[in-house]
């Protein structure tokens, strides 16, 4: 009898949202042989039905800003499946962890064993994201090998979706635009986007080579970028970002958008509710939403031989526990007044487009891998807190229930997931 069944699994009665196909409504999702087989109402003929009434059924969530080069990047890299499928996220994009020197290890020990799909923006720096850029002198222009990076990206073209670099004050004072120009050069050869971090990261040098005007960091960087390149951390609380020293949106932002540049929230430790409100109130909505979780803003403790203290040791605390997730970042966007209809594309089809993978991921189109995220959409009263201790109250909370990765079910049981009762107002 089972051989006559049309579907292996049918998710029954959830609110399905697939922006790539303009689908929004109550219907069923059928899976066969690990692929999406149908999205329709009242599907019949399944080996197994899963009741998802009252839940959101989305294309598998894509985290555009992850750090999962576990162990190789010290405490910085999280367990990929803890940040991925065990948090309701089916695809992770590691931002700058692996480099031309370490990419073979990234493929062998991270990508291949993980149930989550793991992609990368390869670091422009030979050392990659080791210890989360704890040693600034390793990230000078002398630490960049354009030829080797281009070769590594080409030889790993199935995984490399772009190149990671930084536009932050300490780097500007040391090297100006030199490193970013090398990143753009490499991306021109590869025809891939460069992903640029904004906001402070490295400590500022005692004797800077260049005098830096924080209100020119963004505009100077935008001048050398190309359509499709990505500006990260638009809501950073640090100087040198999208909000200038007068507390206003930098005028270059809208010109950058007109130029075709993209914006990724890159939540992480840099996220500021106050800055987010200023940017959003100015009419600027990011294209993608990355969580930017790593070992310094979650609960990963120092490992033997790694620094006991780090400037990025800024945990997202809820009732004294360090917890964070992509779904929580989505909830914070909702609390800021962004609609669900605008948030879902940030973690699905918009992100797929950023990765050059439209129609492959971030959609429930028939025939693609059955990557599906099922979320609880709860109503109540909660308080969110950023690392500036600014509080925002919310009456809606998205939490992951489970996900399917190629049709295989994974419960959302990661230890880093915030518990609703711990953030209740």
PyMOL commands that set and color helices and strands:
alter all, ss='L'
color gray80, all
select helices_A, chain A and resi 2-4+19-21+80-83+85-87+103-111+130-132+136-139+141-143+146-155+169-175+178-190+214-224+252-259+268-270+273-281+326-335+340-346+349-354+420-422
alter helices_A, ss='H'
color red, helices_A
select strands_A, chain A and resi 7-18+23-32+35-40+46-51+55-59+61-66+89-95+117-123+160-167+193-198+230-232+262-264+317-318+321-322+372-385+391-405+408-411
alter strands_A, ss='S'
color yellow, strands_A
deselect
rebuild
show_as cartoon
